[in-house]
Amino acid sequence: MNIRHGYGKKKYSNSDIYEGEWKEGEHEGKGIYFWNNGNKYTGNWKRGKMHGRGVMEWINGDHYNGCWFNGFRHGNGIYQYADGGYYFGTWTRGLKDGKGLFYPAGSKRPSLKKCCTSLGYDDDHKTVLPQCSSLHLEEHIVKKPSIKRSLSEKISVSGVLKGSGRMSSKTAESSGLSDSGREFVHHNSSGTFSFDSDAGQSELQENTAVIYEREYMQGVMIKERIRDYNELSKKAEKKTKFHAKETQKSSCVGIFKGHNSYHLMLNLQLGIRYTVGKITPVPKREVRAADFGDRARITMFFPKKGSQFTPPHKSIDFYWKDYCPMVFRHLRELFKLDAAEYMMSICGDDGLTEISSPGKSGSLFYLSHDDKFVIKTLKKSELKVLLKMLPKYHNHVKEHENTLITKFFGLHRITLPGRRKVRFVVMGNMFCTELRIHRRYDLKGSTHGRITDKDKIHENTTLKDLDLSYEFHMDKSLREFLFDQIADDCAFLKSQQIIDYSLLLGLHFRAPEPLDGLVEPPNISPNMQSSPAGQGLTADGEVLFPSKGFVLLAHEPSSVNTDPGPHIRGRALRAFSLGNQEVDIMVPGTGRLRVQLGVNMPARANHKLPQDESDSAEVELFEVYDVILYMGIIDILQEYNAKKKAEHAYKSVKFGPTTISVVEPELYANRFTNFLKQKVFPGQP
C-alpha cells in the first residue's frame, strides 16, 4: 500500500539515517538511528519512538543502556560517563526518579548483581511491576522496576514527523542531551545550594572506594549518602543471605514444594476463567441470604487432558472451588468492573507476575499484567474470617461508596495432588496509578517492632510506623472527609471483632518547588502553569497548594478519566480552599486527575528532622514537599481471640514480656485512629 513495512534503511534530508524494522510507515521493532551530530541509538522502537530496551551513545562518549518508554529514558538503566564513572538507577520520563548508585571515575567496578541487590532487586533481578522488556546489561538481566510508570515532567526527546518517520532537528538536539548537560543540586558544608553539571560528578575522586547513594525526585536530587564500596558489598551479601533464609522460613514453601509456581498461576487463571464464564450469563438479581451460605460454592475438577466441561491444559490435575460466586459478582458490579475486562486482566495471555511477600505471613502474591489486581494466598483461618464477615462487608461497601477498606473481588481454593489446599483472594491494587509511588508505609499506630532495619530498606520496601519521618497537612475539608470515613470503617471492623489492620499509605512526591524549572536546560523544560493569585495560605492558615507541584481545580467530569478501576472509589471530593467545590488535581506533565477519598489526594509533607542526626553521611536536602497520597485499610482478616490474649498475658507474667500484643477491638480502633490524627495527618499548625 505504498507504506514502508518490514526491514529497510532510510537516509533523511538532514543526513540522519535509520536502519531497521518498520511497521505501517513507522519505526517498529529493532533498529539503529544515526543523528547527523554523531549520536546513535540502538534498540527497540514502537510507533516511531524509542521504546523498550535500548542503548544511546552520545558523541561526547557518554552511554545509556536501559529501558525506554515512548521516547524517554523510563525504568531501570545504567548511565556511563565518558571518563568512566557511571550511575545505576531508575528514570521516569527522562528524569532521574528514585534511588540509585553513583560510582565516580576510577572507583572499583561492582557486579550488576550487587547493584541490583543494594537497590532492592532479588536474585533474579525481579521487582514488583513490569515496565520494559528484558534488559541485558553486561550479560546480566536487570528486570523492570516495580513502580507503576509515572507520567511526570516531559522532555521532548523523540518527536516524530508524521508520515516521514524522520526525527526533527529539535528532537535530535534534545536526544543529544546526555546527562552531562543536566544540572543537579547538592548541599555544601555551608548549608547553601549550588549547581553543577553531572559531568562534574564523574571527575576522578581521590578516594576511589567511595560511592554515593542518591535519591532523586523528578530530576532533583533530594538525598545523598556517602558509602564505602566494601560496606555496600557486605550489605549486598548480607541481604542475599537474608533473602534466602526468609524464603526457607516462608510458610508457603512447604505447600508448593514439588509444584512449579507457574502451574499454580495457570490453575488460578483456568479456575477464574471458568467461574466468571459460568456466573456471568446468569440474569442479574439481588443478593439473597442463601448466596452467603455453605452451599454457595462452585466446584470443578480440571484434569490435564480436559473433560466435557473443562479445556485441556499444561498444568497438573487440580480441583477448583469458588466461594459465594453470586456475592462476589455483585461486589464487582458495585465497584463497576466489567466481567470481561476483569477476566482478561487476570486470565489474559500475558499471565500473572509473582511478587515477593511484603510481610511476615509467608503468603504468595500475584499481580495481574495490567497492575490492577493483586492475588494473595490465605491461611484457612483468614478464609473463615472473610466468609463469616462477608454479609456485613457486602452491606458496608454498598452503603459507603468511599470506604477505605480493601476491595475483594473473588475468593477461591485450589486442591493439588496429595490434598494440599491453597486458598486465594483477589483484591484491588491501590497503587495502580499513572504516578510513581516513591514511598510505602504500613501504619498500625503501634511502636512495638514497628521499625525497619536500615540495611534492609530498598526502593520497594514497605516501611512501618517508626520509619515515618513526615507529617501531612491537607485541605481542611479533605481531612474531615478522610476521618469521617476512617471512623465508619473502624466501627465496622470493631463490630466484626477485627484487629491488627493497617493503613497502607503510598506517597508520590513532587519535586521541591524552589528548584522546579531550574534543574533542566531551558529548551526542554515543560511549560508550567503560573501560580494563581493568593497561592500559599489563607487568612486562617489553610494550605493552598503551589502550582509548581500541582494545582487544585473545580471538578469537570468531561476533563478527567472516569473509567472504573480497582481502587477507584465514589464521588469526587470537595475542598475548603476552593469554596467547598468538588475538585480535580492538575499534575504538570501528567494531566488532570480525579480527587477521591484515598486516591490522588493532595497534601503538604513536612519532614520531621531529628534532634541529633545519627548518620551524618546522609543528608536530607529539603524539609517540605508537595505530595499526592494513596491509601487504604488492609489486613482486615485477623479476628480478636480472647483465649489467645489470655495465653499471651499468662506467658507475659510467667516468662516475661511477649513479642505479640493482642488488643481488644475497641482499644485497637481508638489507638489506630488517634495515631493517624495526631502523628500522620495533624490539623493545621
C-alpha positions as CSV (number, residue, x, y, z in Angstrom):
1,M,0.0,0.0,0.0
2,N,3.0,2.3,-0.7
3,I,3.9,2.4,3.0
4,R,7.3,1.3,4.4
5,H,6.8,-2.1,6.1
6,G,9.4,-4.6,7.1
7,Y,13.2,-4.2,7.1
8,G,14.8,-1.2,5.4
9,K,17.2,1.7,5.5
10,K,16.4,5.4,5.0
11,K,18.6,8.4,4.8
12,Y,16.8,11.7,5.6
13,S,17.4,15.1,4.0
14,N,19.2,16.3,7.2
15,S,21.6,13.3,6.8
16,D,20.0,11.3,9.7
17,I,19.9,7.6,9.0
18,Y,17.5,4.9,10.3
19,E,18.2,1.2,9.6
20,G,15.9,-1.4,11.0
21,E,12.3,-2.7,11.1
22,W,9.2,-0.7,10.0
23,K,5.5,-1.1,10.5
24,E,3.0,0.8,8.6
25,G,5.4,3.7,7.9
26,E,6.9,4.0,11.4
27,H,9.9,2.6,13.2
28,E,8.7,-0.5,15.0
29,G,10.9,-3.4,16.3
30,K,14.7,-3.4,16.3
31,G,16.6,-0.6,14.7
32,I,19.5,1.8,14.7
33,Y,19.2,5.6,14.3
34,F,22.2,7.8,13.5
35,W,21.9,11.5,14.1
36,N,23.9,13.9,11.9
37,N,25.6,15.2,15.0
38,G,27.2,11.8,15.7
39,N,24.8,10.4,18.3
40,K,23.4,6.9,17.9
41,Y,20.6,4.8,19.3
42,T,20.5,1.0,19.0
43,G,17.5,-0.9,20.3
44,N,13.7,-1.3,20.3
45,W,11.2,1.1,18.8
46,K,7.4,1.4,19.0
47,R,5.2,3.7,16.9
48,G,8.3,5.6,15.7
49,K,9.7,6.2,19.2
50,M,12.4,4.6,21.3
51,H,10.5,2.1,23.4
52,G,11.7,-1.0,25.3
53,R,15.4,-1.9,25.8
54,G,18.0,0.3,24.0
55,V,21.4,1.9,24.1
56,M,22.0,5.6,23.5
57,E,25.6,6.7,22.6
58,W,26.4,10.4,22.6
59,I,29.3,11.8,20.6
60,N,30.9,13.0,23.9
61,G,31.4,9.4,24.9
62,D,28.5,9.0,27.4
63,H,26.3,5.9,27.1
64,Y,22.9,5.0,28.5
65,N,21.9,1.3,28.5
66,G,18.5,0.6,29.8
67,C,14.7,0.9,29.4
68,W,12.8,3.4,27.3
69,F,9.2,4.4,27.2
70,N,7.6,6.5,24.4
71,G,10.9,8.1,23.6
72,F,12.1,8.8,27.1
73,R,14.5,7.0,29.4
74,H,12.0,5.3,31.6
75,G,12.8,2.5,34.0
76,N,16.0,0.8,35.0
77,G,19.3,1.6,33.4
78,I,23.0,2.4,33.6
79,Y,24.4,5.7,32.5
80,Q,28.1,5.6,31.9
81,Y,30.1,8.8,31.6
82,A,33.0,9.3,29.2
83,D,35.5,9.4,32.0
84,G,34.5,6.0,33.4
85,G,32.1,7.0,36.1
86,Y,28.6,5.7,36.0
87,Y,25.1,5.9,37.6
88,F,22.9,2.9,38.2
89,G,19.3,3.7,38.9
90,T,15.8,4.5,37.5
91,W,14.4,7.2,35.3
92,T,10.8,8.5,34.8
93,R,10.0,10.2,31.5
94,G,13.7,11.1,31.0
95,L,14.3,12.3,34.6
96,K,16.2,10.5,37.3
97,D,13.5,9.4,39.7
98,G,14.0,7.2,42.8
99,K,17.1,5.7,44.4
100,G,20.4,5.0,42.6
101,L,24.1,4.5,43.0
102,F,26.8,6.8,41.5
103,Y,30.3,5.4,41.1
104,P,32.9,8.1,40.4
105,A,35.5,7.6,37.7
106,G,38.3,5.3,38.9
107,S,36.2,3.6,41.6
108,K,36.1,-0.2,41.8
109,R,33.6,-1.6,39.3
110,P,30.9,-3.7,41.0
111,S,28.9,-6.6,39.6
112,L,25.4,-5.7,38.5
113,K,24.1,-8.3,40.8
114,K,25.4,-6.3,43.8
115,C,23.9,-3.1,42.3
116,C,20.5,-4.8,42.0
117,T,20.6,-6.3,45.5
118,S,21.6,-3.0,47.1
119,L,18.7,-1.2,45.3
120,G,16.2,-3.9,46.3
121,Y,16.0,-6.4,43.5
122,D,16.0,-10.1,44.1
123,D,18.4,-12.8,42.9
124,D,16.6,-12.9,39.5
125,H,16.6,-9.1,39.4
126,K,12.9,-9.1,39.6
127,T,10.8,-6.4,41.2
128,V,7.1,-5.9,41.6
129,L,5.7,-4.4,38.4
130,P,6.8,-4.9,34.8
131,Q,7.9,-1.8,32.9
132,C,10.0,-2.7,30.0
133,S,11.1,-5.8,28.2
134,S,14.2,-7.8,29.1
135,L,17.2,-5.6,29.7
136,H,20.5,-7.3,29.1
137,L,23.4,-5.4,30.6
138,E,26.9,-6.9,30.6
139,E,25.4,-10.4,30.3
140,H,23.2,-9.9,33.4
141,I,19.4,-9.4,33.3
142,V,18.1,-6.4,35.1
143,K,14.4,-6.8,35.4
144,K,11.9,-3.9,35.2
145,P,11.4,-1.6,38.1
146,S,8.5,-2.2,40.4
147,I,6.8,1.1,40.3
148,K,3.9,1.8,38.0
149,R,5.2,4.2,35.3
150,S,4.7,7.9,36.1
151,L,3.9,10.5,33.6
152,S,5.5,13.5,35.2
153,E,7.7,16.2,33.7
154,K,8.1,16.0,29.9
155,I,11.3,16.2,27.9
156,S,10.8,16.2,24.1
157,V,13.4,13.7,23.1
158,S,11.5,11.8,20.4
159,G,9.2,13.9,18.4
160,V,8.4,12.2,15.2
161,L,7.2,13.9,12.0
162,K,4.1,12.0,10.9
163,G,4.3,10.4,7.5
164,S,8.1,10.7,7.2
165,G,9.5,8.9,10.2
166,R,12.3,11.5,10.4
167,M,13.4,12.7,13.8
168,S,13.0,16.5,13.8
169,S,16.1,18.7,14.2
170,K,14.8,19.9,17.6
171,T,14.3,16.3,18.6
172,A,17.8,15.5,17.5
173,E,19.2,18.2,19.7
174,S,17.1,17.1,22.7
175,S,18.2,13.5,22.1
176,G,21.7,14.7,22.1
177,L,21.4,15.9,25.6
178,S,23.3,13.5,27.7
179,D,23.2,13.6,31.5
180,S,26.4,15.5,31.3
181,G,24.4,18.5,30.2
182,R,22.0,18.3,33.0
183,E,22.2,20.2,36.3
184,F,21.9,18.8,39.7
185,V,21.7,20.1,43.2
186,H,24.0,19.3,46.1
187,H,24.4,20.6,49.6
188,N,27.5,22.4,50.6
189,S,29.0,22.2,54.0
190,S,27.9,25.8,54.5
191,G,24.3,24.7,54.1
192,T,23.7,26.6,50.8
193,F,22.7,25.0,47.4
194,S,24.9,25.1,44.4
195,F,24.5,23.9,40.8
196,D,26.9,21.7,38.9
197,S,26.6,19.6,35.8
198,D,26.7,15.8,36.0
199,A,30.0,15.8,34.2
200,G,31.4,17.3,37.4
201,Q,30.1,14.3,39.3
202,S,32.3,11.9,37.2
203,E,35.6,13.5,37.9
204,L,38.2,11.2,39.4
205,Q,37.9,11.1,43.2
206,E,40.9,10.9,45.5
207,N,39.2,8.1,47.4
208,T,38.1,5.7,44.8
209,A,36.4,3.4,47.3
210,V,33.7,6.0,47.9
211,I,30.4,5.7,46.2
212,Y,27.2,7.7,46.5
213,E,23.7,6.5,47.3
214,R,21.4,9.1,45.8
215,E,17.7,9.7,45.7
216,Y,16.0,11.9,43.0
217,M,12.6,13.3,42.6
218,Q,11.6,14.3,39.0
219,G,15.3,15.1,38.3
220,V,16.0,16.9,41.6
221,M,18.4,15.2,44.0
222,I,16.8,15.2,47.4
223,K,19.1,12.9,49.4
224,E,22.7,11.8,49.2
225,R,24.6,9.3,51.4
226,I,28.3,8.6,51.0
227,R,29.1,4.9,51.3
228,D,32.2,2.8,51.3
229,Y,32.4,0.3,48.5
230,N,33.3,-2.5,50.9
231,E,30.4,-1.6,53.2
232,L,28.0,-1.8,50.2
233,S,29.4,-5.1,49.1
234,K,28.9,-6.6,52.6
235,K,25.4,-5.1,52.7
236,A,24.5,-6.8,49.4
237,E,25.9,-10.2,50.5
238,K,24.0,-9.9,53.8
239,K,20.8,-9.1,52.0
240,T,21.2,-12.0,49.7
241,K,21.7,-14.4,52.7
242,F,18.7,-12.9,54.5
243,H,16.5,-13.3,51.4
244,A,17.5,-17.0,51.2
245,K,16.8,-17.5,54.9
246,E,13.4,-15.8,54.7
247,T,12.4,-17.9,51.7
248,Q,13.1,-21.1,53.7
249,K,11.0,-19.8,56.6
250,S,8.1,-19.0,54.3
251,S,5.0,-21.0,55.3
252,C,4.0,-21.4,51.6
253,V,7.2,-23.1,50.6
254,G,6.0,-26.4,52.2
255,I,2.7,-26.1,50.4
256,F,4.3,-25.7,47.0
257,K,7.3,-27.9,47.4
258,G,7.5,-30.0,44.2
259,H,4.9,-27.8,42.4
260,N,6.1,-25.2,40.0
261,S,4.7,-21.8,40.8
262,Y,3.8,-21.5,37.1
263,H,1.4,-24.4,37.5
264,L,-0.3,-22.7,40.4
265,M,-0.7,-19.5,38.4
266,L,-2.1,-21.4,35.5
267,N,-4.6,-23.3,37.8
268,L,-5.7,-20.0,39.2
269,Q,-6.3,-18.5,35.7
270,L,-8.2,-21.6,34.5
271,G,-10.4,-21.6,37.5
272,I,-11.3,-17.9,37.4
273,R,-12.0,-18.1,33.7
274,Y,-14.3,-21.0,34.3
275,T,-16.1,-19.3,37.2
276,V,-16.6,-15.9,35.6
277,G,-17.7,-17.5,32.4
278,K,-20.3,-19.7,34.2
279,I,-21.7,-17.0,36.5
280,T,-21.9,-14.0,34.1
281,P,-24.8,-15.3,31.9
282,V,-27.0,-15.7,35.0
283,P,-29.7,-13.0,35.0
284,K,-29.0,-10.1,37.4
285,R,-30.8,-10.2,40.7
286,E,-30.5,-9.1,44.3
287,V,-28.2,-11.0,46.6
288,R,-30.0,-13.4,48.8
289,A,-29.2,-14.9,52.2
290,A,-28.6,-18.3,50.6
291,D,-25.8,-16.7,48.4
292,F,-23.7,-16.4,51.6
293,G,-24.4,-20.0,52.8
294,D,-22.2,-23.1,53.0
295,R,-23.8,-24.4,49.8
296,A,-23.0,-21.3,47.8
297,R,-20.0,-22.9,46.1
298,I,-18.9,-23.8,42.5
299,T,-16.6,-26.9,42.4
300,M,-15.0,-28.5,39.4
301,F,-12.2,-31.0,38.6
302,F,-9.7,-29.9,36.0
303,P,-7.9,-33.0,34.6
304,K,-4.8,-32.3,32.5
305,K,-6.4,-34.0,29.4
306,G,-9.6,-31.9,29.7
307,S,-13.2,-33.0,30.2
308,Q,-16.7,-32.3,29.0
309,F,-16.7,-29.1,31.0
310,T,-13.0,-28.1,31.1
311,P,-10.3,-27.5,28.5
312,P,-7.1,-29.5,28.3
313,H,-4.2,-27.6,29.9
314,K,-0.4,-27.8,30.5
315,S,-0.7,-27.8,34.3
316,I,-1.3,-30.6,36.8
317,D,-4.7,-32.1,37.7
318,F,-6.4,-30.0,40.3
319,Y,-9.8,-29.3,42.0
320,W,-11.3,-25.9,41.9
321,K,-13.7,-24.3,44.4
322,D,-15.2,-20.8,44.1
323,Y,-16.8,-19.3,47.2
324,C,-20.0,-17.3,47.1
325,P,-19.8,-16.6,43.4
326,M,-23.1,-14.5,43.2
327,V,-21.9,-12.3,46.1
328,F,-18.6,-11.5,44.5
329,R,-20.2,-11.0,41.1
330,H,-22.4,-8.4,42.8
331,L,-19.4,-6.8,44.5
332,R,-17.7,-6.5,41.2
333,E,-20.8,-4.8,39.8
334,L,-20.9,-2.4,42.8
335,F,-17.3,-1.5,42.0
336,K,-18.3,-1.0,38.3
337,L,-15.9,-3.7,37.0
338,D,-16.8,-5.2,33.6
339,A,-16.8,-9.1,33.8
340,A,-14.9,-9.4,30.5
341,E,-12.2,-6.9,31.5
342,Y,-11.8,-8.5,34.9
343,M,-11.3,-11.9,33.3
344,M,-8.8,-10.5,30.7
345,S,-6.8,-8.7,33.3
346,I,-6.2,-11.9,35.3
347,C,-6.6,-14.6,32.7
348,G,-5.1,-13.0,29.6
349,D,-2.2,-14.4,27.6
350,D,0.2,-12.1,29.4
351,G,-0.2,-14.1,32.6
352,L,0.4,-13.1,36.2
353,T,3.6,-11.8,37.8
354,E,4.7,-13.5,41.1
355,I,5.9,-10.9,43.6
356,S,7.7,-11.4,46.9
357,S,5.8,-11.2,50.1
358,P,6.0,-7.7,51.8
359,G,5.1,-9.1,55.2
360,K,5.8,-12.0,57.6
361,S,2.8,-14.1,56.7
362,G,4.7,-16.1,54.1
363,S,1.8,-15.5,51.6
364,L,2.3,-15.7,47.9
365,F,1.3,-12.7,45.8
366,Y,0.5,-12.4,42.2
367,L,-0.1,-9.3,40.1
368,S,-2.2,-9.0,37.0
369,H,-0.4,-8.0,33.8
370,D,-2.1,-4.5,33.8
371,D,-1.3,-4.0,37.6
372,K,-5.0,-3.7,38.5
373,F,-5.4,-6.7,40.7
374,V,-3.3,-8.4,43.5
375,I,-4.0,-12.1,44.3
376,K,-2.9,-13.3,47.7
377,T,-2.8,-16.7,49.3
378,L,-4.7,-17.0,52.6
379,K,-4.5,-19.2,55.7
380,K,-7.5,-21.3,56.5
381,S,-8.3,-19.1,59.5
382,E,-8.3,-16.0,57.3
383,L,-10.7,-17.6,54.8
384,K,-13.1,-18.4,57.6
385,V,-13.0,-14.9,58.9
386,L,-13.7,-13.4,55.4
387,L,-16.6,-15.8,54.9
388,K,-18.0,-15.0,58.3
389,M,-17.9,-11.2,57.8
390,L,-18.9,-11.3,54.1
391,P,-22.6,-10.4,54.6
392,K,-21.7,-7.4,56.8
393,Y,-18.8,-6.5,54.4
394,H,-21.2,-6.6,51.5
395,N,-23.6,-4.2,53.2
396,H,-20.8,-1.9,54.4
397,V,-19.3,-1.3,50.9
398,K,-22.8,-0.9,49.5
399,E,-23.7,1.8,51.9
400,H,-20.3,3.5,51.9
401,E,-19.0,4.1,48.4
402,N,-15.9,5.9,49.7
403,T,-14.9,3.1,52.1
404,L,-11.1,2.7,52.5
405,I,-11.4,-1.0,53.3
406,T,-9.8,-3.4,50.9
407,K,-11.9,-4.3,47.9
408,F,-12.4,-8.0,47.5
409,F,-13.3,-9.4,44.0
410,G,-13.2,-13.1,44.4
411,L,-12.4,-16.0,46.9
412,H,-11.1,-19.3,45.6
413,R,-9.4,-22.6,46.6
414,I,-7.2,-24.9,44.6
415,T,-6.7,-28.5,45.8
416,L,-3.4,-30.0,44.5
417,P,-2.4,-33.7,44.3
418,G,-1.9,-35.0,47.8
419,R,-4.9,-33.0,49.1
420,R,-2.8,-29.9,49.6
421,K,-5.1,-26.9,49.6
422,V,-4.2,-23.3,48.5
423,R,-6.7,-20.5,49.2
424,F,-6.7,-17.2,47.2
425,V,-8.4,-13.8,47.4
426,V,-8.4,-11.3,44.6
427,M,-8.1,-7.7,45.7
428,G,-7.7,-4.3,44.1
429,N,-4.2,-2.8,43.7
430,M,-4.5,0.7,45.2
431,F,-1.1,1.6,43.7
432,C,-2.3,1.1,40.2
433,T,-1.8,4.7,39.1
434,E,-0.1,6.9,36.5
435,L,2.1,8.4,39.2
436,R,5.1,6.7,40.6
437,I,4.8,5.7,44.3
438,H,8.1,6.8,45.9
439,R,7.3,5.6,49.5
440,R,5.0,3.0,51.0
441,Y,4.1,2.8,54.7
442,D,2.2,0.2,56.7
443,L,0.8,2.1,59.7
444,K,-0.8,0.4,62.7
445,G,-0.4,3.1,65.4
446,S,2.0,0.9,67.4
447,T,5.6,1.2,68.3
448,H,6.4,-2.4,69.2
449,G,8.5,-3.9,66.4
450,R,7.3,-1.2,64.1
451,I,10.7,-0.1,62.6
452,T,12.6,-1.4,59.6
453,D,16.3,-2.3,59.7
454,K,18.1,0.3,57.6
455,D,20.2,-2.3,55.9
456,K,17.0,-4.0,54.7
457,I,15.4,-0.9,53.2
458,H,15.4,-0.6,49.4
459,E,13.4,1.0,46.7
460,N,10.3,-1.1,47.2
461,T,10.3,-1.7,51.0
462,T,7.0,-1.1,52.8
463,L,8.1,0.9,55.8
464,K,6.5,1.0,59.3
465,D,5.3,3.4,61.9
466,L,8.6,4.4,63.4
467,D,10.1,4.8,59.9
468,L,7.7,7.6,59.1
469,S,9.5,10.9,59.2
470,Y,6.8,13.1,57.7
471,E,3.6,14.6,58.8
472,F,1.0,15.5,56.2
473,H,-1.2,18.7,56.1
474,M,-4.1,18.6,53.8
475,D,-7.1,20.8,52.9
476,K,-9.5,21.1,55.9
477,S,-12.5,19.6,54.1
478,L,-10.4,16.7,52.7
479,R,-9.1,15.9,56.1
480,E,-12.7,15.9,57.6
481,F,-13.9,13.6,54.9
482,L,-11.0,11.3,55.5
483,F,-11.5,10.9,59.2
484,D,-15.3,10.6,58.9
485,Q,-14.7,7.6,56.6
486,I,-12.0,6.1,58.9
487,A,-14.4,6.3,61.8
488,D,-17.1,4.5,59.8
489,D,-14.7,1.8,58.7
490,C,-13.2,1.3,62.1
491,A,-16.7,1.0,63.6
492,F,-17.4,-1.8,61.1
493,L,-14.2,-3.6,61.8
494,K,-14.8,-3.3,65.6
495,S,-18.3,-4.8,65.1
496,Q,-16.7,-7.8,63.4
497,Q,-14.1,-8.2,66.2
498,I,-11.2,-7.4,63.8
499,I,-7.8,-6.2,65.0
500,D,-4.3,-5.8,63.6
501,Y,-5.4,-3.9,60.5
502,S,-3.2,-1.2,58.9
503,L,-3.4,1.9,56.8
504,L,-1.4,1.3,53.7
505,L,-0.1,4.7,52.6
506,G,1.6,5.4,49.3
507,L,3.3,8.7,48.6
508,H,4.1,10.4,45.3
509,F,6.4,13.3,45.9
510,R,6.6,16.3,43.6
511,A,10.0,18.0,43.0
512,P,10.6,20.7,45.6
513,E,9.0,24.0,44.4
514,P,12.0,26.4,44.8
515,L,14.1,24.3,42.3
516,D,11.4,23.5,39.8
517,G,12.3,24.7,36.4
518,L,15.9,25.1,37.3
519,V,17.0,21.5,37.1
520,E,16.5,21.1,33.3
521,P,18.0,23.0,30.4
522,P,15.6,25.8,29.3
523,N,15.0,24.5,25.8
524,I,13.4,21.2,27.1
525,S,11.7,22.4,30.2
526,P,7.9,21.8,30.1
527,N,5.6,24.9,30.3
528,M,4.3,25.1,33.8
529,Q,1.1,26.8,34.7
530,S,1.7,30.1,36.6
531,S,0.6,30.3,40.2
532,P,-2.9,31.7,40.7
533,A,-3.2,34.8,42.8
534,G,-3.3,34.2,46.5
535,Q,-1.4,30.9,46.4
536,G,0.0,29.9,49.8
537,L,-2.0,30.3,52.9
538,T,-5.4,31.7,53.5
539,A,-6.0,34.2,56.3
540,D,-7.0,31.4,58.7
541,G,-4.0,29.3,57.9
542,E,-5.4,26.8,55.5
543,V,-3.0,25.3,53.0
544,L,-3.3,26.2,49.3
545,F,-1.1,24.2,47.1
546,P,1.6,25.7,44.9
547,S,1.3,25.4,41.1
548,K,4.8,24.0,40.7
549,G,3.8,20.8,42.4
550,F,0.1,20.6,41.4
551,V,-3.0,22.7,41.1
552,L,-6.5,22.2,42.5
553,L,-9.2,22.9,40.0
554,A,-13.0,22.8,40.1
555,H,-14.2,19.3,39.1
556,E,-15.1,18.8,35.4
557,P,-16.3,15.2,34.7
558,S,-15.6,15.6,31.0
559,S,-12.0,16.6,31.7
560,V,-10.9,13.6,33.8
561,N,-10.8,9.9,33.3
562,T,-13.9,8.4,35.0
563,D,-13.2,4.8,33.9
564,P,-13.7,2.5,37.0
565,G,-10.5,1.0,38.3
566,P,-9.6,-1.5,41.1
567,H,-9.1,1.3,43.6
568,I,-11.5,4.0,42.3
569,R,-14.0,5.0,45.0
570,G,-17.1,7.1,45.0
571,R,-17.8,10.7,44.1
572,A,-15.2,13.5,43.8
573,L,-14.3,15.3,47.0
574,R,-14.9,18.9,48.0
575,A,-12.1,21.2,49.0
576,F,-12.3,24.0,51.5
577,S,-9.7,26.0,49.6
578,L,-11.9,26.1,46.5
579,G,-15.1,27.2,48.3
580,N,-16.1,23.6,49.1
581,Q,-16.5,22.8,45.4
582,E,-15.7,19.3,44.0
583,V,-12.1,19.3,42.8
584,D,-9.7,17.8,40.4
585,I,-5.9,17.9,40.6
586,M,-3.7,19.1,37.7
587,V,-0.3,17.5,37.8
588,P,2.2,19.1,35.5
589,G,3.5,16.6,32.9
590,T,0.7,14.1,33.7
591,G,-2.6,15.7,33.3
592,R,-5.8,16.2,35.2
593,L,-6.8,13.5,37.8
594,R,-9.9,12.9,39.9
595,V,-9.5,13.6,43.6
596,Q,-11.3,10.8,45.6
597,L,-11.0,9.5,49.1
598,G,-7.7,7.7,49.3
599,V,-6.9,8.3,45.6
600,N,-5.0,11.3,44.2
601,M,-5.3,13.3,47.5
602,P,-3.1,16.4,47.6
603,A,-1.1,17.3,50.7
604,R,1.9,19.1,52.0
605,A,4.5,16.8,53.7
606,N,6.7,18.3,56.4
607,H,9.9,16.3,57.1
608,K,10.5,15.9,60.8
609,L,14.2,16.5,61.3
610,P,15.6,14.5,64.3
611,Q,17.3,16.4,67.1
612,D,20.6,14.7,66.7
613,E,21.4,13.2,63.3
614,S,22.7,9.7,63.9
615,D,24.1,9.3,60.4
616,S,26.0,12.4,59.3
617,A,26.8,10.8,56.0
618,E,23.2,11.1,54.9
619,V,21.8,14.5,54.0
620,E,18.1,15.3,53.5
621,L,18.2,18.4,51.2
622,F,14.6,19.5,51.7
623,E,12.1,19.8,54.6
624,V,8.8,20.4,52.8
625,Y,7.3,18.6,49.8
626,D,4.2,18.6,47.8
627,V,2.8,15.0,47.8
628,I,-0.1,13.1,46.3
629,L,-1.5,10.4,48.7
630,Y,-2.9,6.9,48.1
631,M,-4.3,4.9,51.0
632,G,-6.5,2.1,52.1
633,I,-7.2,-0.1,55.1
634,I,-5.7,-3.6,54.7
635,D,-5.1,-6.8,56.6
636,I,-8.7,-7.0,57.9
637,L,-8.8,-10.8,58.3
638,Q,-7.3,-11.0,61.8
639,E,-10.0,-11.8,64.3
640,Y,-9.7,-11.0,68.0
641,N,-9.4,-14.0,70.2
642,A,-9.9,-13.6,73.9
643,K,-8.4,-17.0,74.6
644,K,-5.3,-16.1,72.7
645,K,-5.0,-12.9,74.6
646,A,-5.2,-14.8,77.9
647,E,-2.5,-17.1,76.8
648,H,-0.2,-14.2,76.0
649,A,-1.0,-12.5,79.3
650,Y,-0.1,-15.7,81.1
651,K,3.2,-16.0,79.3
652,S,4.0,-12.4,79.9
653,V,3.6,-12.8,83.7
654,K,5.4,-16.2,83.8
655,F,8.1,-15.8,81.2
656,G,8.4,-12.0,80.8
657,P,7.1,-9.7,78.1
658,T,5.9,-11.5,74.9
659,T,6.6,-10.3,71.4
660,I,2.9,-10.4,70.3
661,S,0.4,-7.8,71.5
662,V,-3.2,-8.8,71.5
663,V,-5.5,-5.8,71.9
664,E,-9.3,-5.6,72.2
665,P,-11.0,-4.3,69.0
666,E,-12.3,-1.1,70.6
667,L,-8.9,-0.2,72.1
668,Y,-7.2,-1.1,68.8
669,A,-9.6,1.1,66.8
670,N,-9.1,4.1,69.2
671,R,-5.3,3.7,69.1
672,F,-5.3,3.4,65.3
673,T,-7.4,6.5,64.8
674,N,-5.6,8.7,67.3
675,F,-2.3,7.8,65.8
676,L,-3.4,8.9,62.4
677,K,-5.0,12.1,63.7
678,Q,-2.1,13.2,65.9
679,K,1.0,11.8,64.2
680,V,0.2,11.3,60.5
681,F,-2.5,13.8,59.5
682,P,-2.4,16.5,62.2
683,G,-4.6,19.6,61.9
684,Q,-3.1,22.8,60.5
685,P,-0.3,24.3,62.8
